Amino acid sequence: MDTVRALLDKAGRTYAEEAGIRLADKPAPLYQLLVLSTLLSTRIKADLAVAAARELKKRYPTPRRMLDASWQDRVDALGRGHYVRYDESTATALGDGARLLLDDYRGDLRRARGDDLATHLRRFPRLGPVGVEIFCREAQAVWPELRPHLDRKTLDGARTVGLPADGKKLAKLAGNDVHRLAAALVRVSLDRELAKAVRTA
């Protein structure tokens, strides 16, 4: 379908890709996605959250490195990414989350994988229902059992560009690119000009 092709072409870059995370079913990139999801969970512009995640990934790509950093180091890294509104509380949450991951999951989010994934994820500070949806939306690229993960935000985007607001139908249209379609639908739900460009493509 032309609309799906236009979505993937114009807006199909995932937030993980934008943050420089090479997502794979491995501990470090999954942790980096957890950090990104935490940052995107707050009421802050997505581009600022992505920039901060990129900055944190460079310096603290693993939970051990995050935990070993001082609170001020984490605040400074968030500041360099212009994530300043919630920098102090987020620095605390990132440290607490790294400790939880190391203590309870031996630093590997794959130990949370399975039917109770959402329950495990909600244990992490600042990762509420929105953060869980973000994580699952992006992680479906490497965890096939999550597919299709098309949440309310993606369905809002589908309505915006005239696609069916039905997860199964959207997944069928997307094929193997369902994670990219999900990212694109979120982006058009947040950006009217982008949605207009897709509709007129």
HUCORVEN-V349610 format. One record per residue. PHI is phi in whole degrees, -180 to 180 (NA if undefined). OMEGA is omega in whole degrees, -180 to 180 (* if undefined). BURIAL is I if it has 24 or more other C-alpha atoms within 12 Angstrom, else O. Layout:
# HUCORVEN-V349610
phi = [PHI/PHI]
omega = [OMEGA/OMEGA]
burial = [BURIAL/BURIAL]
This chain:
# HUCORVEN-V349610
phi = [NA/-60/-64/-66/-61/-64/-61/-65/-68/-92/-143/-85/-81/-73/-67/-62/-60/-63/-84/80/-91/-89/-65/-153/-81/-138/-58/-65/-65/-67/-65/-61/-67/-61/-62/-59/-63/-63/-67/-74/-74/-86/-81/-145/-63/-60/-66/-71/-64/-65/-62/-67/-63/-62/-65/-66/-61/-63/-99/-134/-77/-130/-63/-64/-65/-65/-69/-72/-71/-75/-56/-67/-59/-68/-59/-64/-64/-63/-63/-64/-89/64/-96/-103/-67/-119/-63/-70/-68/-70/-59/-66/-62/-66/-65/-65/-67/-64/-64/-60/-63/-70/-73/-101/-128/52/77/-129/-65/-63/-74/-95/-67/138/-62/-100/-54/-60/-63/-63/-63/-67/-72/-81/-57/72/-103/-82/-55/-64/-63/-62/-62/-61/-58/-66/-60/-83/-69/-62/-65/-120/-116/-56/-67/-83/-80/-85/-108/-125/-87/-58/-64/-68/-68/-61/-64/-61/-61/-60/-106/81/-95/-66/-85/-137/-57/-66/-67/-65/-63/-65/-67/-84/62/-74/-100/-61/-68/-73/-64/-60/-62/-64/-67/-63/-63/-73/-70/-101/-133/-63/-66/-65/-60/-63/-63/-68/-64/-96/-70]
omega = [-176/-178/179/178/179/178/-178/-179/-172/-171/-172/178/-179/178/177/178/-179/180/180/179/176/-171/178/180/-178/-174/-174/-180/177/176/179/175/177/178/179/-180/177/-179/-180/-176/-177/180/-179/-177/-177/-178/177/178/179/179/179/178/178/180/179/-180/-179/-173/-174/-174/-179/179/179/179/179/-178/-179/177/177/176/-179/176/-179/176/-179/179/177/178/178/175/-180/177/-168/-176/-178/-170/-175/-180/180/177/177/-179/-180/177/179/179/177/179/178/-179/180/-175/-172/-177/-179/175/-172/-179/178/177/177/-175/178/-174/-177/-176/-178/179/178/-177/-179/176/-175/-177/177/-179/179/-179/180/180/177/179/180/-180/-177/178/-179/-176/179/176/-177/176/-174/-177/178/-176/-9/175/-179/-173/-177/-179/179/179/173/178/179/178/-177/-177/173/175/179/178/-177/-175/-178/179/179/-180/179/178/-175/-177/-178/-178/-175/179/178/177/179/179/-179/-179/175/-178/-180/177/-178/-171/-177/-179/178/178/179/-180/179/-178/-176/-178/*]
burial = [O/O/I/I/O/I/I/I/O/I/I/I/I/I/I/I/I/I/I/I/I/I/I/O/I/O/I/I/I/I/I/I/I/I/I/I/I/I/I/I/I/I/O/O/O/I/O/I/I/I/I/I/I/I/I/I/I/I/I/I/I/I/I/I/I/I/I/O/I/O/O/O/I/I/I/O/I/I/I/O/I/I/I/I/O/I/I/O/O/I/I/I/I/I/I/I/I/I/I/I/I/I/O/O/O/O/I/I/I/I/O/I/I/O/O/O/I/I/O/I/I/I/I/I/I/I/I/I/I/I/I/I/I/I/I/I/I/I/I/I/I/I/I/O/O/I/I/I/I/I/I/O/I/I/I/I/I/I/O/I/I/I/I/I/O/O/I/O/O/I/I/O/I/I/O/O/I/I/I/I/I/I/I/I/I/I/I/I/I/I/O/O/O/I/I/O/O/I/I/O/O]
